[in-house]
Amino acid sequence: MMPLHLVNKLPVGAKYMLLSAFAFALMSSCVKLVSTYGIPVFEIIAARAIVSLVISYTDVKRKRISLWGNNKKLLISRGLSGTLALLCIYYALATLPLAEATLLQYLYPVFTSILAIIFLHEKIQRSTILCICCCLLGLLLIVETGSNQALPMFSVGIAIVGAFGSAVSYTLVKRLSNSEDSSVIIFYFPLIALPISALLLGNDFVLPNTQALLLLLFVGVFTQIGQIGLTNAMKTEDASKATAYSYVQVIFSITIGWLFFNESPSLSTLSGGLFIVAGALINVFYKSKKT
C-alpha cells in the first residue's frame, strides 16, 4: 500500500479514485466467488442493484433533494450505458480468469480520454498521455503472464464492449457532475439496472445459500463505495486524469488474487505493476507541481 504521507499529498480526486479502485477490486473478487455458487450473472446484477438502490435512495432523501435531478435524458443515458457496461463486465468476470477480466476492463481509460476530447472538449496534458502509455505498457507485460489456455474470444469481445460502455458512462458522469448531485447520479444507475437485469433473468433465478447471499450483499456494498468514490473523483478532476488514477485497481486485483486465490504474480506481472504505479505517480505529481 502507498505510505500515508504520500497519500496525504495526493489531490482530493486521486484519493477518491484510489478508494473507488480498491472497492471495485473487492467487488470483482466477490462477483468471481459468487459465480462459483451457480448464481446467474443477471441475478448478481439484480442483487447489486437492489442494495445500491436502497442506499442511494436513503442518501438522496437524507440530503432532501429531488430524486429525479435536472437533466433526465443524460441521467437515463448514464444509467443505460452503465448497465450495458455492467452486464459485459460481470459476464467477463464469470467466464474469464479474474486477472484477465480486470485487465481487459482497464481499456476504458483510453476510451474515456478520447471521448473527453470529443464531447467534453478537455485538453489532454502530456503527463496524462505519458501515464496512459506507461499503464498500457504495464498491462501488456501483465497480459503476457495470462493463462496458458486460449481465452474464449466471445468473452474477450464482451469485455472490450464493457470497457467502452464504462468510458461512455464515466464521460456522462463528468458531464452531469456540473448540474447534478452525486447521489442522484448514482441513484439512476440501479434504478435502470434493476428492471433490465430482472427482465433478462427471467425464470433462471437461483435461490442463494447463506454464503452466496453474503457475497451478493458485499457486491452491492463495495459497488456503492466504488460509485461514490468515482462520482466524487469526476467532480474534482478532468475525466481523463481521474480515470488514469484508476489503473491501480490492477495492483489491488493482483494483491487480492495472491492473498485469496493463490495466484502468485510472476516477474513480468510485477514489472507491469511497477509501470502502472509509475504512470499514476507521474500523472499525480505533475499536476501537483503545476498547481
BAFI-3210 file (N, C-alpha, C; in Angstrom, 3 decimals, decimal comma, padded with zeros to 6 digits):
// residues 291
n [1|2|3|4|5|6|7|8|9|10|11|12|13|14|15|16|17|18|19|20|21|22|23|24|25|26|27|28|29|30|31|32|33|34|35|36|37|38|39|40|41|42|43|44|45|46|47|48|49|50|51|52|53|54|55|56|57|58|59|60|61|62|63|64|65|66|67|68|69|70|71|72|73|74|75|76|77|78|79|80|81|82|83|84|85|86|87|88|89|90|91|92|93|94|95|96|97|98|99|100|101|102|103|104|105|106|107|108|109|110|111|112|113|114|115|116|117|118|119|120|121|122|123|124|125|126|127|128|129|130|131|132|133|134|135|136|137|138|139|140|141|142|143|144|145|146|147|148|149|150|151|152|153|154|155|156|157|158|159|160|161|162|163|164|165|166|167|168|169|170|171|172|173|174|175|176|177|178|179|180|181|182|183|184|185|186|187|188|189|190|191|192|193|194|195|196|197|198|199|200|201|202|203|204|205|206|207|208|209|210|211|212|213|214|215|216|217|218|219|220|221|222|223|224|225|226|227|228|229|230|231|232|233|234|235|236|237|238|239|240|241|242|243|244|245|246|247|248|249|250|251|252|253|254|255|256|257|258|259|260|261|262|263|264|265|266|267|268|269|270|271|272|273|274|275|276|277|278|279|280|281|282|283|284|285|286|287|288|289|290|291]
n.u [000,839|000,325|002,464|001,349|002,008|002,472|-000,021|-001,462|-000,520|-001,683|-003,963|-007,432|-009,230|-007,708|-007,483|-010,146|-010,433|-008,631|-009,870|-012,198|-011,123|-010,068|-012,393|-013,838|-012,141|-012,444|-015,163|-015,140|-013,820|-015,686|-017,806|-016,645|-016,331|-019,014|-020,160|-019,282|-021,045|-023,100|-024,798|-026,608|-025,400|-027,139|-028,706|-026,863|-026,327|-028,877|-029,178|-027,095|-028,048|-030,354|-029,342|-027,770|-029,734|-031,357|-029,505|-028,768|-031,229|-031,866|-029,756|-030,222|-032,693|-031,877|-030,383|-032,369|-033,164|-034,307|-035,265|-035,109|-033,490|-032,060|-031,246|-032,726|-032,577|-029,811|-029,167|-030,636|-029,392|-026,828|-027,455|-028,292|-025,976|-024,186|-025,404|-025,248|-022,443|-021,987|-023,313|-021,683|-019,146|-019,559|-020,245|-017,805|-016,182|-017,292|-016,709|-014,070|-010,620|-009,847|-007,755|-007,328|-009,872|-010,079|-007,950|-008,694|-010,943|-009,753|-009,151|-010,755|-009,974|-008,475|-010,391|-012,052|-010,466|-010,368|-013,100|-013,525|-012,080|-013,559|-016,274|-016,300|-014,485|-011,978|-008,566|-005,886|-003,259|000,339|001,375|-000,745|-000,983|001,511|001,191|-000,923|000,359|002,444|000,877|-000,531|001,625|002,413|000,120|000,302|002,606|001,655|-000,390|001,066|001,518|-000,721|-003,208|-002,336|-004,118|-006,082|-007,976|-011,550|-012,812|-015,249|-015,945|-013,803|-014,329|-016,795|-015,887|-014,344|-016,313|-017,653|-015,706|-015,712|-018,343|-018,155|-016,460|-018,102|-020,088|-018,645|-017,827|-020,271|-020,922|-019,038|-019,936|-022,496|-021,875|-021,641|-024,145|-025,704|-026,403|-024,147|-025,285|-027,752|-026,946|-025,754|-028,002|-029,627|-028,369|-028,757|-031,515|-032,195|-030,748|-031,830|-034,599|-033,948|-032,049|-033,597|-035,594|-034,092|-033,151|-035,351|-036,784|-034,617|-033,785|-031,845|-031,962|-030,040|-027,603|-026,580|-023,879|-023,559|-025,485|-024,434|-022,166|-023,368|-024,503|-022,181|-021,170|-022,958|-022,516|-019,721|-019,744|-021,302|-019,632|-017,503|-018,771|-019,421|-016,860|-015,883|-017,722|-017,340|-014,657|-014,780|-015,997|-014,005|-011,769|-010,369|-011,940|-010,260|-007,919|-008,858|-009,767|-007,363|-006,004|-007,290|-006,111|-004,724|-006,320|-005,682|-003,345|-004,384|-006,059|-004,222|-002,941|-005,081|-005,704|-003,385|-003,460|-005,948|-006,731|-004,658|-002,932|000,080|002,006|003,987|007,359|007,118|004,523|004,806|006,591|004,985|003,125|004,713|005,151|002,560|002,097|004,133|003,253|000,856|001,879|003,421|001,375|-000,052|001,847|002,839|000,658|000,380|002,736|002,335|000,117]
n.v [-001,201|002,370|004,654|006,592|009,326|009,978|009,522|011,574|013,755|013,564|014,783|015,616|014,375|012,210|010,693|009,945|008,340|006,287|005,083|004,263|002,466|000,439|-000,481|-001,438|-003,482|-005,297|-005,780|-007,074|-009,428|-010,587|-010,981|-012,887|-014,985|-015,487|-016,361|-018,942|-020,348|-020,958|-018,875|-016,923|-014,422|-012,235|-012,298|-011,663|-009,021|-007,910|-008,268|-006,681|-004,217|-003,866|-003,532|-001,235|000,545|000,909|002,065|004,376|005,706|006,244|007,983|010,157|011,069|011,779|014,032|015,682|016,384|016,480|013,354|012,954|014,678|017,135|017,083|014,855|013,243|012,839|011,630|009,254|008,173|007,803|005,837|003,732|003,246|002,573|000,276|-001,463|-001,679|-002,897|-005,381|-006,575|-006,560|-008,125|-010,530|-011,121|-011,364|-013,660|-015,592|-015,469|-015,689|-013,975|-012,015|-011,538|-010,658|-008,285|-006,823|-006,480|-004,940|-002,603|-001,160|000,973|003,636|004,652|004,847|006,671|008,999|009,680|010,126|012,236|014,279|014,647|015,113|016,544|018,469|018,544|019,292|017,246|016,656|016,400|014,818|013,124|011,655|010,362|008,918|007,145|005,720|004,467|002,916|001,260|-000,131|-001,464|-003,045|-004,676|-006,142|-007,569|-009,045|-010,873|-012,815|-014,271|-016,955|-020,281|-021,524|-020,807|-017,846|-017,516|-016,027|-014,734|-013,946|-012,243|-010,248|-009,300|-008,240|-006,093|-004,509|-003,893|-002,303|-000,073|000,770|001,512|003,707|005,510|005,843|007,004|009,379|010,635|010,895|012,796|014,970|015,323|015,984|018,669|019,716|018,064|016,455|014,205|011,951|011,678|011,084|008,587|007,202|006,815|004,772|002,049|002,232|001,912|-000,364|-002,450|-003,203|-003,983|-006,073|-007,871|-008,495|-009,745|-011,893|-013,563|-016,737|-017,928|-017,715|-018,427|-019,763|-018,391|-019,736|-019,230|-018,330|-017,457|-015,480|-013,582|-012,854|-011,683|-009,482|-008,119|-007,526|-005,534|-003,563|-002,947|-002,057|000,266|001,875|002,118|003,509|005,924|006,943|007,151|008,975|011,313|011,742|012,399|014,846|016,510|016,269|016,292|014,201|012,436|012,414|011,530|008,906|007,796|007,498|005,300|002,992|001,702|-000,227|-002,594|-003,328|-003,718|-005,899|-007,884|-008,222|-009,100|-011,450|-012,898|-013,137|-014,352|-016,082|-017,682|-016,968|-016,554|-013,813|-013,330|-012,421|-010,697|-009,794|-008,330|-006,428|-005,128|-004,055|-002,166|-000,315|000,653|001,870|003,799|005,356|006,391|007,926|009,833|011,200|012,267|013,834|015,633|017,273|018,304|019,773|021,655|022,964]
n.w [000,000|-000,448|001,268|004,128|004,282|001,637|000,523|001,724|000,315|-002,124|-004,673|-004,009|-005,783|-006,680|-004,361|-003,964|-006,243|-005,764|-003,566|-004,878|-006,781|-005,134|-003,866|-006,092|-006,903|-004,799|-005,146|-007,672|-007,015|-005,283|-007,079|-008,770|-006,940|-006,084|-008,422|-008,620|-007,140|-008,752|-009,325|-011,576|-013,926|-014,426|-012,151|-010,187|-010,891|-010,512|-007,749|-006,802|-007,725|-006,185|-003,559|-003,965|-004,810|-002,546|-000,742|-002,182|-002,513|000,158|000,754|-000,971|-000,001|002,545|002,002|001,204|-001,430|-004,874|-006,289|-009,022|-010,415|-012,728|-015,518|-017,093|-019,399|-019,876|-017,460|-017,611|-019,844|-018,794|-016,919|-018,624|-020,229|-018,222|-017,235|-019,458|-019,612|-017,155|-017,411|-019,358|-018,107|-015,788|-016,972|-018,196|-015,921|-014,849|-016,744|-017,507|-016,352|-013,265|-013,314|-016,095|-016,881|-015,413|-016,492|-019,204|-018,807|-018,118|-020,365|-020,601|-019,651|-021,775|-023,824|-022,513|-022,390|-025,104|-025,657|-023,897|-025,076|-027,432|-026,636|-024,221|-024,588|-023,389|-022,657|-023,232|-021,157|-021,377|-019,376|-018,772|-021,141|-021,102|-018,785|-019,503|-021,547|-020,116|-018,411|-020,212|-021,302|-019,006|-018,640|-020,920|-020,316|-018,126|-019,303|-020,744|-018,912|-018,777|-018,585|-019,654|-021,331|-024,206|-024,332|-024,367|-027,232|-027,566|-024,965|-024,484|-026,384|-025,375|-022,965|-023,881|-025,082|-022,750|-021,526|-023,226|-022,829|-020,149|-020,400|-021,822|-019,895|-017,751|-018,920|-019,232|-016,539|-015,755|-017,273|-016,176|-013,585|-013,359|-013,044|-011,487|-008,333|-006,735|-005,508|-006,779|-009,382|-008,939|-008,042|-010,306|-011,661|-010,417|-010,536|-013,196|-013,888|-012,349|-013,260|-015,902|-015,606|-014,111|-015,957|-017,972|-016,531|-016,111|-015,751|-014,586|-011,988|-009,113|-005,936|-003,461|-001,136|002,325|002,303|-000,358|-000,412|001,355|-000,081|-002,320|-001,064|-000,287|-002,804|-003,627|-001,631|-001,861|-004,468|-004,229|-002,637|-004,413|-006,509|-005,259|-004,707|-007,343|-008,586|-007,061|-007,617|-010,318|-010,092|-009,181|-010,790|-014,174|-016,617|-018,043|-016,485|-013,969|-014,504|-015,256|-012,850|-011,848|-012,698|-010,733|-009,690|-010,889|-009,572|-007,016|-007,600|-008,335|-005,885|-004,248|-005,631|-005,111|-002,307|-001,703|-003,758|-004,327|-006,422|-007,687|-008,474|-011,398|-012,496|-014,718|-014,333|-011,957|-012,915|-014,795|-013,033|-011,728|-013,793|-014,067|-011,569|-011,701|-013,883|-012,802|-010,670|-012,052|-013,350|-011,148|-009,620|-011,477|-011,941|-009,367|-009,101|-011,118|-010,140]
ca.u [000,000|001,076|002,668|000,319|002,411|002,285|-001,465|-001,918|-000,107|-002,445|-005,161|-008,660|-009,770|-006,910|-007,852|-011,449|-010,288|-007,980|-010,940|-013,065|-010,415|-009,974|-013,734|-014,201|-011,343|-013,138|-016,417|-014,845|-013,498|-016,944|-018,541|-015,987|-016,628|-020,427|-020,497|-018,960|-022,201|-024,131|-025,692|-026,502|-024,876|-028,223|-029,139|-025,842|-026,547|-030,125|-028,914|-026,285|-028,893|-031,260|-028,567|-027,387|-030,941|-031,761|-028,530|-028,847|-032,496|-031,727|-028,822|-030,897|-033,696|-031,152|-029,974|-033,596|-033,142|-035,180|-034,733|-035,096|-032,452|-032,402|-031,081|-033,184|-032,111|-028,437|-029,168|-031,096|-028,321|-025,783|-027,925|-028,298|-024,604|-023,600|-025,989|-024,622|-021,074|-022,043|-023,648|-020,500|-018,065|-019,884|-020,130|-016,375|-015,674|-017,789|-016,255|-012,633|-009,847|-010,015|-006,733|-007,571|-011,102|-009,766|-007,064|-009,479|-011,813|-008,974|-009,012|-011,703|-009,425|-008,069|-011,632|-012,540|-009,669|-010,799|-014,445|-013,437|-011,624|-014,610|-017,549|-016,121|-013,518|-010,863|-007,217|-005,114|-001,913|001,381|001,530|-001,801|-000,596|002,616|000,602|-001,660|001,352|003,087|-000,094|-000,785|002,803|002,294|-000,923|000,828|003,511|000,861|-001,115|001,986|001,504|-002,062|-003,305|-001,803|-005,217|-006,567|-009,177|-012,685|-012,832|-016,531|-015,828|-012,862|-015,060|-017,771|-015,135|-013,951|-017,547|-017,872|-014,757|-016,205|-019,542|-017,700|-015,939|-019,267|-020,747|-017,827|-017,876|-021,560|-020,838|-018,314|-020,831|-023,598|-021,391|-021,762|-025,514|-026,434|-025,779|-023,543|-026,202|-028,763|-026,280|-025,601|-029,328|-030,172|-027,727|-029,552|-032,908|-032,336|-030,135|-032,676|-035,631|-033,342|-031,459|-034,686|-036,246|-033,200|-033,013|-036,496|-037,044|-033,344|-033,410|-031,303|-032,034|-028,684|-027,448|-026,150|-022,597|-023,781|-026,269|-023,499|-021,327|-024,197|-024,613|-020,896|-021,087|-023,691|-021,874|-018,459|-020,095|-021,751|-018,442|-016,772|-019,510|-019,280|-015,506|-015,782|-018,504|-016,677|-013,412|-015,140|-016,350|-012,827|-010,688|-010,734|-012,322|-009,114|-006,999|-009,493|-009,759|-005,982|-005,667|-007,970|-005,317|-004,191|-007,163|-004,957|-002,449|-005,225|-006,543|-003,096|-002,733|-006,196|-005,526|-002,285|-003,832|-007,167|-006,955|-003,393|-002,347|001,389|002,396|005,307|008,230|006,566|003,360|005,310|007,156|003,847|002,573|005,593|004,858|001,265|002,295|004,946|002,385|-000,064|002,631|003,742|000,136|-000,425|002,793|002,948|-000,409|000,672|003,780|001,741|-000,764]
ca.v [000,000|003,609|005,255|007,557|010,699|010,188|009,604|012,909|014,742|013,378|015,613|015,006|013,486|010,986|009,911|009,332|007,310|005,157|004,419|003,617|001,327|-000,619|-001,037|-002,205|-004,713|-006,196|-006,157|-008,054|-010,690|-011,149|-011,463|-014,126|-016,015|-015,852|-017,082|-020,365|-020,958|-021,175|-017,723|-016,309|-013,058|-011,264|-012,299|-010,910|-007,599|-007,502|-008,181|-005,471|-003,049|-003,708|-002,959|000,121|001,374|001,240|003,007|005,638|006,353|006,769|009,101|011,301|011,569|012,419|015,356|016,427|016,901|015,725|012,075|012,836|015,511|018,186|016,622|013,470|012,483|012,418|010,713|007,959|007,676|007,303|004,569|002,706|002,898|001,883|-001,064|-002,241|-001,970|-003,832|-006,697|-007,116|-006,772|-009,265|-011,736|-011,379|-011,841|-015,020|-016,543|-015,316|-015,562|-012,656|-011,074|-011,175|-009,869|-006,949|-006,147|-006,064|-003,856|-001,371|-000,411|002,087|004,989|005,110|005,268|007,863|010,149|010,046|010,688|013,521|015,259|014,888|015,592|017,465|019,478|018,603|019,262|016,174|017,073|015,440|013,877|012,123|010,777|009,532|007,995|006,098|004,884|003,624|001,948|000,271|-000,988|-002,339|-004,032|-005,634|-007,033|-008,464|-009,957|-011,941|-013,855|-014,837|-018,402|-020,998|-021,863|-019,679|-017,235|-017,508|-014,735|-014,070|-013,307|-011,138|-009,191|-008,748|-007,438|-004,847|-003,715|-003,388|-001,210|001,095|001,225|002,213|005,014|006,354|006,137|007,932|010,673|011,214|011,290|014,063|015,998|015,522|016,493|020,129|020,149|017,105|015,958|012,883|010,906|011,493|010,376|007,195|006,610|006,418|003,538|000,869|002,424|001,366|-001,691|-003,463|-003,795|-004,630|-007,358|-008,766|-008,940|-010,682|-013,091|-014,433|-017,850|-018,560|-017,360|-019,489|-019,373|-018,454|-020,150|-018,143|-017,781|-016,721|-014,291|-012,619|-012,356|-010,765|-008,252|-007,418|-006,987|-004,276|-002,585|-002,497|-001,288|001,588|002,623|002,438|004,533|007,193|007,416|007,516|010,171|012,460|011,973|013,085|016,222|017,301|016,070|016,032|012,801|011,641|012,243|010,744|007,502|007,319|007,065|004,054|001,833|001,000|-001,392|-003,777|-003,696|-004,277|-007,211|-008,815|-008,491|-009,930|-012,769|-013,568|-013,421|-015,133|-017,046|-018,410|-016,609|-015,942|-012,964|-013,589|-011,261|-009,762|-009,175|-007,311|-005,348|-004,375|-003,282|-001,013|000,671|001,252|002,782|004,919|006,209|007,101|008,930|010,908|011,955|012,977|014,844|016,673|018,241|018,969|020,750|022,718|023,729]
ca.w [000,000|-000,503|002,585|004,486|003,983|000,201|000,290|002,147|-000,683|-003,350|-004,849|-003,485|-006,800|-006,706|-003,178|-004,242|-007,248|-005,098|-002,813|-005,854|-007,375|-004,136|-003,677|-007,280|-006,891|-003,868|-005,796|-008,717|-006,351|-004,792|-008,256|-009,182|-005,948|-006,043|-009,656|-008,410|-006,479|-009,763|-009,414|-012,914|-013,989|-014,301|-010,760|-009,448|-011,196|-009,857|-006,314|-006,617|-007,960|-005,043|-002,452|-004,350|-004,891|-001,175|-000,179|-002,918|-002,177|001,521|000,727|-001,607|000,945|003,641|001,528|000,935|-002,797|-005,778|-006,772|-010,472|-010,993|-013,685|-016,897|-017,029|-020,567|-019,649|-016,321|-018,115|-020,720|-017,913|-016,365|-019,672|-020,598|-017,076|-017,159|-020,528|-019,194|-016,031|-017,947|-020,046|-017,149|-014,926|-017,804|-018,348|-014,640|-014,618|-017,778|-017,714|-015,106|-012,647|-013,770|-017,487|-016,949|-014,895|-017,434|-020,368|-018,363|-017,985|-021,608|-020,622|-019,546|-023,103|-024,470|-021,814|-022,816|-026,456|-025,560|-023,200|-026,060|-028,417|-026,103|-023,099|-025,032|-022,463|-023,209|-022,631|-020,822|-021,718|-018,268|-018,899|-022,248|-020,621|-017,808|-020,223|-022,241|-019,100|-017,912|-021,255|-021,345|-017,848|-018,908|-021,894|-019,604|-017,291|-020,193|-021,134|-017,876|-018,756|-018,506|-020,802|-022,216|-025,001|-023,775|-025,305|-027,906|-027,317|-023,657|-024,647|-027,076|-024,439|-022,001|-024,551|-025,169|-021,400|-021,290|-023,949|-022,123|-018,943|-020,824|-022,120|-018,629|-016,963|-019,590|-018,873|-015,131|-015,710|-017,818|-015,242|-012,300|-013,362|-012,766|-010,662|-007,114|-006,947|-005,053|-007,815|-010,488|-008,526|-007,893|-011,603|-012,135|-010,042|-010,932|-014,551|-013,949|-011,701|-014,135|-017,072|-015,196|-013,704|-017,185|-018,647|-015,690|-016,404|-014,830|-014,233|-010,614|-008,262|-004,534|-002,906|000,247|003,207|001,844|-001,606|-000,092|001,923|-001,175|-003,105|-000,277|-000,380|-004,168|-003,629|-000,741|-002,454|-005,658|-003,813|-002,222|-005,634|-007,250|-004,537|-004,964|-008,751|-008,876|-006,445|-008,347|-011,548|-009,759|-008,816|-011,752|-015,556|-016,786|-018,474|-015,364|-012,922|-014,867|-015,287|-011,494|-011,512|-013,090|-009,565|-009,388|-011,350|-008,474|-005,962|-008,038|-008,236|-004,455|-003,781|-006,229|-004,406|-000,926|-001,526|-004,824|-004,520|-007,714|-007,431|-009,611|-011,985|-012,606|-015,697|-013,712|-011,035|-013,738|-015,322|-011,928|-011,495|-014,839|-013,768|-010,441|-012,185|-014,687|-011,913|-009,920|-012,999|-013,546|-009,925|-009,139|-012,493|-011,691|-008,101|-009,377|-011,920|-009,269]
c.u [000,872|001,234|001,696|000,715|002,313|000,812|-001,980|-001,569|-000,912|-003,593|-006,403|-009,240|-009,027|-007,255|-009,187|-011,308|-009,577|-009,000|-011,839|-012,408|-010,338|-011,328|-014,144|-013,386|-011,976|-014,454|-016,188|-014,539|-014,761|-017,795|-017,974|-016,338|-018,093|-020,857|-020,183|-020,091|-023,350|-025,118|-025,531|-026,023|-025,984|-028,749|-028,149|-026,057|-027,812|-029,918|-028,103|-027,150|-029,827|-030,533|-028,240|-028,582|-031,390|-030,827|-028,640|-030,107|-032,427|-030,840|-029,468|-031,928|-033,040|-030,751|-031,168|-033,549|-034,035|-034,494|-034,391|-034,098|-032,976|-032,364|-031,429|-032,695|-030,690|-028,346|-029,610|-030,029|-027,168|-026,173|-027,887|-026,884|-023,904|-024,123|-025,393|-023,203|-021,057|-022,360|-022,422|-019,381|-018,337|-019,820|-018,656|-015,775|-016,087|-017,182|-014,764|-011,916|-009,907|-009,029|-007,020|-008,821|-010,859|-008,928|-007,824|-010,415|-011,058|-008,465|-009,837|-011,070|-008,946|-009,301|-012,154|-011,797|-010,100|-012,171|-014,429|-012,980|-012,774|-015,815|-017,406|-015,130|-012,374|-009,544|-006,409|-003,683|-000,909|001,566|000,476|-001,493|000,515|002,117|-000,096|-000,700|002,041|002,134|-000,399|000,403|002,786|001,257|-000,454|001,767|002,727|000,108|-000,233|001,997|000,136|-002,046|-002,817|-002,898|-005,694|-007,864|-010,308|-012,860|-014,146|-016,485|-014,885|-013,559|-016,079|-017,071|-014,734|-015,166|-017,869|-016,958|-015,220|-017,455|-019,189|-017,197|-017,078|-019,934|-019,965|-017,788|-019,185|-021,571|-020,138|-019,187|-021,933|-023,145|-021,459|-023,150|-026,267|-025,658|-025,274|-024,487|-027,295|-028,176|-026,161|-026,954|-029,876|-029,587|-028,534|-031,009|-033,174|-031,809|-031,057|-033,748|-035,045|-032,779|-032,538|-035,403|-035,398|-033,016|-034,136|-036,726|-035,773|-032,891|-032,949|-031,334|-030,652|-028,682|-026,875|-024,865|-022,776|-024,548|-025,374|-022,603|-022,096|-024,358|-023,329|-020,678|-021,765|-023,016|-020,593|-018,711|-020,495|-020,569|-017,640|-017,436|-019,378|-017,896|-015,344|-016,485|-017,855|-015,341|-013,690|-015,521|-015,123|-011,668|-011,241|-011,018|-011,127|-008,138|-007,590|-009,452|-008,342|-005,546|-006,188|-007,207|-004,780|-005,099|-006,482|-004,020|-003,243|-005,695|-005,445|-002,875|-003,823|-006,081|-004,452|-002,706|-004,965|-007,410|-005,692|-002,792|-001,037|001,803|003,804|006,113|007,673|005,307|003,781|005,900|006,046|003,208|003,401|005,356|003,547|001,383|003,085|004,104|001,443|000,654|003,029|002,530|-000,184|000,531|003,076|001,896|-000,160|001,700|003,218|000,847|000,041]
c.v [001,249|004,175|006,395|008,978|011,021|010,317|010,998|013,985|014,641|014,375|014,861|014,006|012,164|010,087|009,208|008,179|006,083|004,362|003,636|002,362|000,159|-001,291|-001,893|-003,499|-005,744|-006,685|-007,243|-009,425|-011,370|-011,692|-012,797|-015,271|-016,458|-016,590|-018,572|-021,098|-021,201|-020,040|-017,075|-014,861|-012,028|-011,188|-011,530|-009,411|-007,097|-007,335|-006,938|-004,228|-002,792|-003,033|-001,502|001,061|001,824|002,286|004,374|006,407|006,992|008,010|010,346|011,910|012,282|013,846|016,265|017,145|016,017|014,444|012,130|013,758|016,533|017,691|015,132|012,630|011,968|011,434|009,311|007,335|007,117|005,954|003,437|002,270|002,156|000,461|-001,980|-002,642|-003,027|-005,245|-007,356|-007,457|-007,981|-010,572|-012,117|-011,929|-013,286|-016,037|-016,456|-015,369|-014,138|-011,639|-010,601|-010,313|-008,438|-006,158|-005,643|-004,915|-002,532|-000,811|000,872|003,465|005,555|005,612|006,567|009,112|010,637|010,705|012,060|014,629|015,646|015,598|016,604|018,572|019,667|018,600|018,195|016,644|015,982|014,399|012,771|011,134|009,822|008,494|006,834|005,168|003,932|002,527|000,869|-000,676|-001,969|-003,422|-005,089|-006,624|-008,041|-009,480|-011,123|-013,073|-014,513|-016,350|-019,050|-021,363|-020,613|-019,155|-017,285|-016,121|-013,995|-013,310|-012,112|-009,954|-008,516|-007,835|-006,091|-003,934|-003,109|-002,222|000,064|001,662|001,976|003,604|005,982|006,793|007,161|009,322|011,393|011,664|012,639|015,204|016,339|016,153|018,014|020,601|019,253|016,750|014,533|011,751|010,628|010,738|008,890|006,487|006,096|005,097|002,299|000,983|001,819|-000,067|-002,771|-004,029|-004,513|-006,001|-008,353|-009,328|-009,992|-011,971|-014,076|-015,474|-018,550|-018,262|-018,595|-018,999|-019,503|-019,003|-018,988|-017,489|-016,929|-015,425|-013,197|-012,012|-011,377|-009,423|-007,431|-006,839|-005,620|-003,195|-002,041|-001,682|000,135|002,457|003,046|003,542|005,903|007,788|007,910|008,834|011,419|012,764|012,746|014,548|017,100|017,162|016,031|014,549|011,929|011,395|011,337|009,255|006,934|006,827|005,653|002,814|001,063|-000,153|-002,679|-004,266|-004,329|-005,690|-008,265|-009,217|-009,392|-011,344|-013,568|-014,008|-014,437|-016,203|-017,846|-018,184|-015,865|-015,109|-013,284|-012,306|-010,239|-009,076|-008,054|-006,129|-004,480|-003,515|-002,047|000,084|001,392|002,261|004,010|005,888|007,029|008,210|010,110|011,813|012,835|014,123|015,914|017,733|019,001|020,064|021,943|023,606|024,642]
c.w [000,000|000,903|002,835|004,108|002,495|-000,147|000,631|001,124|-001,978|-003,440|-004,361|-004,481|-006,869|-005,521|-003,392|-005,233|-006,682|-004,281|-003,755|-006,427|-006,400|-003,934|-004,874|-007,386|-005,955|-004,470|-006,844|-008,117|-005,839|-005,940|-008,713|-008,236|-006,006|-007,303|-009,532|-007,688|-007,461|-009,883|-010,792|-012,852|-013,782|-012,866|-009,885|-009,648|-010,502|-008,352|-005,994|-006,739|-006,787|-003,878|-002,743|-004,373|-003,501|-000,576|-000,847|-002,573|-000,794|001,542|000,114|-000,664|002,121|003,266|001,220|-000,420|-003,662|-006,245|-008,256|-011,147|-011,989|-015,133|-016,979|-018,208|-020,365|-018,485|-016,751|-019,023|-019,900|-017,310|-017,372|-020,043|-019,462|-016,941|-018,232|-020,140|-018,093|-016,493|-018,575|-019,063|-016,270|-015,704|-017,967|-017,055|-014,379|-015,572|-018,081|-016,370|-014,587|-013,189|-015,191|-017,628|-016,473|-015,883|-018,656|-020,016|-018,364|-019,303|-021,568|-020,418|-020,883|-023,864|-023,844|-022,260|-024,196|-026,425|-024,884|-024,149|-026,986|-027,810|-024,960|-023,409|-024,028|-023,222|-022,485|-022,395|-021,188|-020,619|-018,329|-020,014|-021,811|-019,622|-018,511|-020,946|-021,271|-018,627|-018,942|-021,411|-020,175|-018,044|-019,892|-021,233|-018,762|-018,141|-020,620|-020,133|-017,785|-018,755|-019,792|-021,805|-022,954|-024,398|-024,802|-025,908|-027,693|-025,988|-023,712|-025,323|-026,179|-023,428|-022,611|-024,725|-023,803|-021,074|-021,991|-023,281|-020,845|-019,291|-021,123|-020,813|-017,823|-017,594|-019,262|-017,410|-015,009|-016,198|-016,818|-013,929|-012,217|-012,937|-011,795|-009,394|-007,344|-006,543|-006,085|-009,003|-010,169|-008,475|-009,218|-012,110|-011,728|-010,439|-012,309|-014,630|-013,390|-012,629|-015,352|-016,706|-014,774|-014,925|-017,899|-017,845|-015,954|-015,331|-014,368|-012,812|-009,843|-006,822|-003,903|-001,480|001,058|002,715|000,581|-001,348|000,495|000,839|-002,052|-002,383|-000,386|-001,781|-004,217|-002,802|-001,362|-003,724|-005,287|-003,383|-003,449|-006,430|-006,587|-004,794|-006,385|-009,051|-008,288|-007,106|-009,631|-011,302|-009,589|-009,790|-013,170|-015,709|-017,150|-017,336|-014,293|-013,243|-014,967|-013,914|-011,216|-011,945|-011,897|-009,149|-009,828|-010,249|-007,342|-006,327|-007,951|-006,777|-003,899|-004,337|-005,521|-003,006|-000,807|-002,596|-005,158|-005,906|-007,456|-008,646|-010,084|-012,048|-013,583|-015,169|-012,764|-011,802|-014,317|-014,250|-011,629|-012,535|-014,548|-012,633|-010,881|-013,002|-013,828|-011,152|-010,804|-013,185|-012,349|-009,632|-010,189|-012,241|-010,398|-008,297|-010,132|-011,068|-008,341]
res [m|m|p|l|h|l|v|n|k|l|p|v|g|a|k|y|m|l|l|s|a|f|a|f|a|l|m|s|s|c|v|k|l|v|s|t|y|g|i|p|v|f|e|i|i|a|a|r|a|i|v|s|l|v|i|s|y|t|d|v|k|r|k|r|i|s|l|w|g|n|n|k|k|l|l|i|s|r|g|l|s|g|t|l|a|l|l|c|i|y|y|a|l|a|t|l|p|l|a|e|a|t|l|l|q|y|l|y|p|v|f|t|s|i|l|a|i|i|f|l|h|e|k|i|q|r|s|t|i|l|c|i|c|c|c|l|l|g|l|l|l|i|v|e|t|g|s|n|q|a|l|p|m|f|s|v|g|i|a|i|v|g|a|f|g|s|a|v|s|y|t|l|v|k|r|l|s|n|s|e|d|s|s|v|i|i|f|y|f|p|l|i|a|l|p|i|s|a|l|l|l|g|n|d|f|v|l|p|n|t|q|a|l|l|l|l|l|f|v|g|v|f|t|q|i|g|q|i|g|l|t|n|a|m|k|t|e|d|a|s|k|a|t|a|y|s|y|v|q|v|i|f|s|i|t|i|g|w|l|f|f|n|e|s|p|s|l|s|t|l|s|g|g|l|f|i|v|a|g|a|l|i|n|v|f|y|k|s|k|k|t]
***
